[in-house]
Amino acid sequence: MQTFVIAAPASGSGKTTITLALLAALRRRGLEVAPFKVGPDFIDPGHHAAASGRVSRNLDAWMCGEDGVPRSFALGCAGAEVAVVEGVMGLFDGADGGSEAGSTAAVAKLLGAPVILVIDAKGQARSVAALIKGFAEFDPALDVAGIILNRVASPRHAELLRAAHASVPSLPPLLGVLPREPQIALPERYLGLVTAEAAPENVVFYERLAEWFEAGVDVDRLLALPSLAKGGNGGLNLNEIPLAPPLLKGEDRVRIAVARDEAFSFCYPENLELLEAAGAEIEFFSPLRNHHLPAGISGVYFPGGYPELYSPQLAANLTLLQAIRDAASAGMPIYAECGGLIYLSGGVAGAAIDHFQPFVALFPAWARMLPQRKALGYRQVTFRFDTILGPAGTVARGHEFHYSEVAIAPEVPRSYAVSRADGQILEDEGYVLNNVLASYVHLHFASHPALAVNLVESCRRWNGP
C-alpha cells in the first residue's frame, strides 16, 4: 500500500490545505484513503475525516511510545488503499532542538514511509533549490521522495522555480507547483483552524480543492513513487493487537455518555475504542441540543472543545445542567478534559464573551478566557491518589493547549502531579469531587490502556441513585 508523509520546512507552509486537497483528489479517483496526523492536534484530523470520509488518527511517539505509532497506523489503515500522513511543524521540529523526538521525520522513519516536502515558494526563486537540497540531505536515513511548491505567484514565478530545481540534478523530483488561491483558504481562530464540526465544508469545496491540486501536481507520478512503507499496516497483524482485556463471561456492557457536538469535539479515537474494548457502550449526546443525559448510563465523558464559543446556548440548557449536577450528586463517575473542565466549572467570562455565562458549577471555580495562549505542550501525569481512572502511582501522558484559566478553590483535591516533556514540574492538577475528575490535560488513553479499563470498572461499580 502506498503511503505518503506530507511535511514542510516550517509551520504555515500549507501542509493542511495540501493534505486535504490530496485526500479529496484520491477519494475522487475512487481510492479508499486512510488519513493521519503527526502530533497531538485534534483540529486537523477533523478536517481529514471530512475530506476522506474516514476517521483520522494521531501518530504521536511521545504520548503513545514508538510502538504506539505503528499500532495506530495499523488500525487506521484497515481496508485502505493509500495512507496520507500530515506532519507537524517543520519536518525535523519536535520536542526539543537537539533531537528528532516527536518530529515528523521520526514518525516517517518509524513507518518506513517516503516524505513529500511542501515548500512555501513565496518570495523565492533559485534559493528554493538550496532549501530542498538541505532538507533532502540533512538525514540520510529519511527518504524525501518528492517536492511540491506552494503559493506560486505567477506563471513566470513557476518558470523560475522549475529552472532552479532543474539546475541541481540530485534533488528529489518536482511533482508540481500550486498557485496562490485565496478562495480555498481555511478559516482560523485562536486554537488553529475552525473545527470541521463548526464549519462543515460541502462537497463543492472539496471538489474545488481536488481540481486545484490536480491542475498543479502530477498525481499519477505521485502514486507511482516507490513506497518504503512496511506493508499497509506498518508490519502489524490487526488481529494481534489487543486493545484491552476481554469482557468476563456474564459481564454486561456499561453505557457511558460522551459529549459530542460543535462545543465538544476533541477526543482521540483510541480513547473511545479502548473504552469499548474494556466493556463500554458509547452513547453520544449533545450538550447544545439534548436536554437530558442519555437513559441508562453509568458514566459521562466530557472531552475538550470550544464551550466558550457556545456559552449562551450551553448556559441556557438549564435542564441538562441540573441533570449533570444530579448525576454527580448521586456519585456517577464523570470525567472531563479542558473544555469539559470549563463546562463543569461555575461558568466562563472574558475575551469576546459579553458577560459571565453560568455552567454546571460542580466545582467551586470559574473560567476566564484570555487574549493570549495560557498553555501549550506535552504533559505527563502521575496520580497522587486513587481516581476513577486508576490507582495512586498510575502514569499517563497527554497534552495541554488552551487560552483560558480556571480559578479553583484551594480545598479542591488535586490528583495529578504534572510535568512537561522535558521533566519540568508544573502545578498539581486533576481536580476531584466525589467521582468527578476534571483536568486541562487531554490524556491519550493509549499511553496507559488501563485508564479505559479503570474508568469502565468505576462505572460498573456505581450502582446508580
Secondary structure, DSSP 4 states (H G I P E B T S, - for coil): -EEEEEE-SSTTSSHHHHHHHHHHHHHHTT--EEEEEESS-SHHHHHHHHHHSS--EEE-HHHH-TTHHHHHHHHHHTT-SEEEEE--SSTT--SSTTS-TTSHHHHHHHHT--EEEEEE-TT-STHHHHHHHHHHHH-TTS-EEEEEEEEE--HHHHHHHHHHHHTSTTSPPEEEEEE--GGGPPPEETTEEPPTTTS---HHHHHHHHHHHHHHB-HHHHHTSPP--SSTTTT--GGG---SPPPPTTPPPEEEEEE-SSSEEE--HHHHHHHHHTTEEEEEE-TTT-SSPPTT-SEEEE-EE-GGGGHHHHHH-HHHHHHHHHHHHTT--EEEETHHHHHHSSEEEETT-SS-EE----SSEEEEE-SS--EEEEEEEEESS-BTTB-TT-EEEEEEEESEEEEE-TTS-EEEEEEETT--B---EEEEETTEEEES-EE-GGGSTHHHHHHHHHHHH----
